[in-house]
Amino acid sequence: MKFGTKAVHAGVEPDPTTGAIMTPIYQTSTYVQAAPGDHKGYEYARTQNPTRSALEKALAELENGKFASCFGSGMAATDTIIKLLKPGDEVISTNDLYGGTYRMFTKVYAKYGIKFHFVDMQDMAHVKAAINENTKMLWLETPTNPLIRIIDIAAAVDIAKANKLMTVVDNTFASAALQNPLDLGADVVLHSMTKYMGGHSDCVMGCLIVKDAELDAQIKFLQNSCGAVPGPQDCFLMLRGIKTLGIRMRAHCENGEKIAHFLRNHPKVGKVYWPGFEDHAGHEIAKRQMKGFGGMISFTLKEDSMENALKVLSGTHLFALAESLGGVESLIGHPASMTHASIPKAEREKSGLSDTLIRLSVGIEDADDLIADLNQALG
Ligand SMILES: *Cc1c(COP(=O)(O)O)cnc(C)c1O
């Protein structure tokens, strides 16, 4: 089945009691048992909820996995994966990554004795050099945030398998429509569904998707033990959002391509970061592992100053100045002060993130209107 069809149909069946075509919001905390232990598979709603189960089933199908688990946010999903580790274990992570993930690794889990190495994974030699007998996990984000670099998932998986490491891919930027890391051998796919998967900027949620039953059991144990589960209303919104994921991503990709070229040809724009350009360092890998180049674009100005960057950031009308990404509406952001403020300036600069970088999440509006908006803001 092709992706657009799967997005509409995955995980959902007519409600068995009424025939309702949409999965109801099972707004309940518990379920009545006929006799102790005699129940219909649902005991307590932290552990199982039918609305959440339908969403988890859908997500597993969309990522070509077998099992999915949903969490109250993307960070709660990340938290669950790191809890699979123990003191002394080490993780090798991409150095250009979501600021909140960097914060959790360095400010929360480092003090529990887990060590994180941040390396430029565009060159796998950096990964190999960081491996030692304590290394347990590779943490990938691709395309990276906010420099839109591409990491070769299959190459990372090769190294991970040779060294018995778990490979986790934060697939938030690509979404399940454009990239399926489990197909490339990754062990875990993570989404901040707050972004493209939900797609409507109305809900915060995260998920983990795996193929391996034993790994799923460990994740489900943590999901139930630690309790960071989403409510049924939010699961309903996500189920509704993912129905249009295929068609939305097509629109994001089409608009992204037009805007990337518009920016590149604009006299006031300096560098444009978008993997669809043939001279982008990761273009060939992106063509191989992604079904489209997405709607995330970063750029700098030719006259590179904070003052000029701020003028553009506050000069757009359609592009809203806001954190987050992946919604139907276009957003403009300033990573250094917004999404990546939790990464120290020295670390940001080491990974190539300048204070004047501007990031766009290109929405699904008409491209002509978006281009006119950017044009006036640049003028
Ligand atoms: C937003 C984001 C997260 C965190 O997700 P929340 O839903 O905000 O907790 C993790 N990774 C990436 C790439 C993100 O963009």
The ligand as an SDF file (V2000), in Angstrom:
LIG
                    3D

 15 15  0  0  0  0  0  0  0  0999 V2000
   10.3470   19.5270   19.0620 C   0  0  0  0  0  0  0  0  0  0  0  0
   11.3720   18.4940   18.9190 C   0  0  0  0  0  0  0  0  0  0  0  0
   11.6140   17.5650   19.9510 C   0  0  0  0  0  0  0  0  0  0  0  0
   10.8700   17.6330   21.2740 C   0  0  0  0  0  0  0  0  0  0  0  0
    9.5330   17.3570   21.1310 O   0  0  0  0  0  0  0  0  0  0  0  0
    8.3630   17.9700   22.0780 P   0  0  0  0  0  0  0  0  0  0  0  0
    7.1480   17.3740   21.5020 O   0  0  0  0  0  0  0  0  0  0  0  0
    8.4440   19.4640   21.9450 O   0  0  0  0  0  0  0  0  0  0  0  0
    8.6610   17.5320   23.4640 O   0  0  0  0  0  0  0  0  0  0  0  0
   12.5560   16.5860   19.7270 C   0  0  0  0  0  0  0  0  0  0  0  0
   13.2490   16.5180   18.5670 N   0  0  0  0  0  0  0  0  0  0  0  0
   13.0530   17.3980   17.5690 C   0  0  0  0  0  0  0  0  0  0  0  0
   13.8350   17.2610   16.3050 C   0  0  0  0  0  0  0  0  0  0  0  0
   12.1190   18.4170   17.7050 C   0  0  0  0  0  0  0  0  0  0  0  0
   11.9390   19.2920   16.7100 O   0  0  0  0  0  0  0  0  0  0  0  0
  1  2  1  0
  2  3  1  0
  2 14  2  0
  3  4  1  0
  3 10  2  0
  4  5  1  0
  5  6  1  0
  6  7  2  0
  6  8  1  0
  6  9  1  0
 10 11  1  0
 11 12  2  0
 12 13  1  0
 12 14  1  0
 14 15  1  0
M  END
$$$$
